[in-house]
Amino acid sequence: MTQAEKREYLITELLKELPEYKGIKIPTIETEQKKLLRSLFNIRMPLPVRDDFLAIQDEYLREETRLKGITSLDDLQSIEPDIYLWQGDITTLACDAIVNAANSEMLGCFCPCHDCIDNAIHTFSGVQLRLKCAEIMKKQGHKEDTGMAKITPAYNLHCKYVLHTVGPIVRGRLTRQDCELLASCYRSCLTLAEQSGIKSIAFCCISTGEFHFPSDKAAEIAIKTVKDFIRHSNSKIKVIFNVFKDFDCEIYRGLLG
């Protein structure tokens, strides 16, 4: 099957799960097909899925990511020993683990084609990620606490694991507790990474998007927390600060030198 044939198959199968949308016609334009497929991935509940669907989905998603271009840790130049800054799409990064800025439900973003990192990671990882997160949350029995972290396989991403952490939501004035909780996100991820044998980890800009944490202060906390953890634990983990916006890249460059 070609990528186009796989895409149409996936759309058709996902629409079959949604009888209320049975009248929807698959667009003929590729960009519109991709938008519809992503939307269907985004709204799909964590329900059982057939092996034949997964096989085609996995082939499709891996090829889509390959076409976007994969960046390996080996392609990056460190700014300081074991610390890197990289601007790009975190779903195309090949390292041991990437960090997802999750919400307390830990099931990913259900808003079709939303531009948050949670949406992107769940989209290109595949429907298995939401199923795994649902399994973890069912076992836990309550929403995820802010500042903590969970680990899952990365499925169709080009890293091995995804670490999910819930950052603080800033409402109004930034508080000391907000800052402490954000630092806890980084420490929790690093601790879990060490426990899991992870040698390299890429952090997104946790809480700075939909959660309204000021970007400059968030970067200060991120860098300080990572450096303190490495120094106090004598960790050899390689840390990538991943940014997407030029604005954030400038902030990190200024702080890292």
VENSUL-V554225 format. One record per helix or strand of 3 or more residues. SS is the DSSP state (H for helix, E for strand). FROM is the first residue (numbers start at 1). LEN is the number of residues. Records with the same first field share a line. If there is no record, write none. Layout:
# VENSUL-V554225
SS=FROM-LEN, FROM-LEN
This chain:
# VENSUL-V554225
H=3-14, 19-3, 30-14, 51-18, 73-3, 90-3, 117-9, 127-14, 176-20, 215-19, 246-11
E=83-5, 97-6, 149-5, 161-6, 200-4, 238-6
